[in-house]
Amino acid sequence: MSYKIFLNDAVFAMTAKDAPCLITYRDNSGGSQLSISLVADMFLRGEKILFITAFPPGKENFFEQVKGNEEKIFYLEKIEDLNPQARAIVLASGNEKLLWECLEKLSDVNERMIFIKNIETFSVELFKKLRGRKNIILSGDIDRCADKELIADSGFATIIAFSQPETPLPIAVPKLQKYSAFLHGRDRDGVMRLLSED
């Protein structure tokens, strides 16, 4: 199933200039679906991706949305098998060590959008290492992160929130319909939503 992404009722396409990006949400809000749809859309438009989720359903959702492009995607379980030619490198779910290894060994890591879903499950050390990177999308519940202040102070170009987080962030989320989000960016603000194309 594929989705169209809208911002203020116009089709929206995230680009590298929208990063670094934080997408924060609570369970069952639609944040997981929107996050993966944004990254799938970037991949389908030619962006190189390094992708990790804590749990397998997120990875499976991505594969479903990019069906037909399997030859451009490499699923990586151990660093010895790394295929840097793949446009998307999808890491084994929850394998933070493998992400660290890719950050060290992947020659084009600065050209890839690094997508980390379920940020509340990853280590403080990882976010310290990633601090200052521009090519990153963090997705999850910032309020449940052990290092939420460090993450909040990362100078995001774009913040997308499904409700007002308790963690202080430079965003004022208005009252929203269910499964809608509010985007606050450097040069645009508005309400986001997804529509299924199938």
Helices and strands as residue ranges (DSSP letters): E 3-7, E 10-11, G 16-18, E 21-24, H 31-44, E 49-53, H 56-65, G 70-72, E 73-76, G 79-81, E 88-91, H 96-105, G 109-111, E 113-117, G 119-121, H 124-130, E 136-140, G 142-144, H 148-152, E 158-161, E 181-185, E 189-196
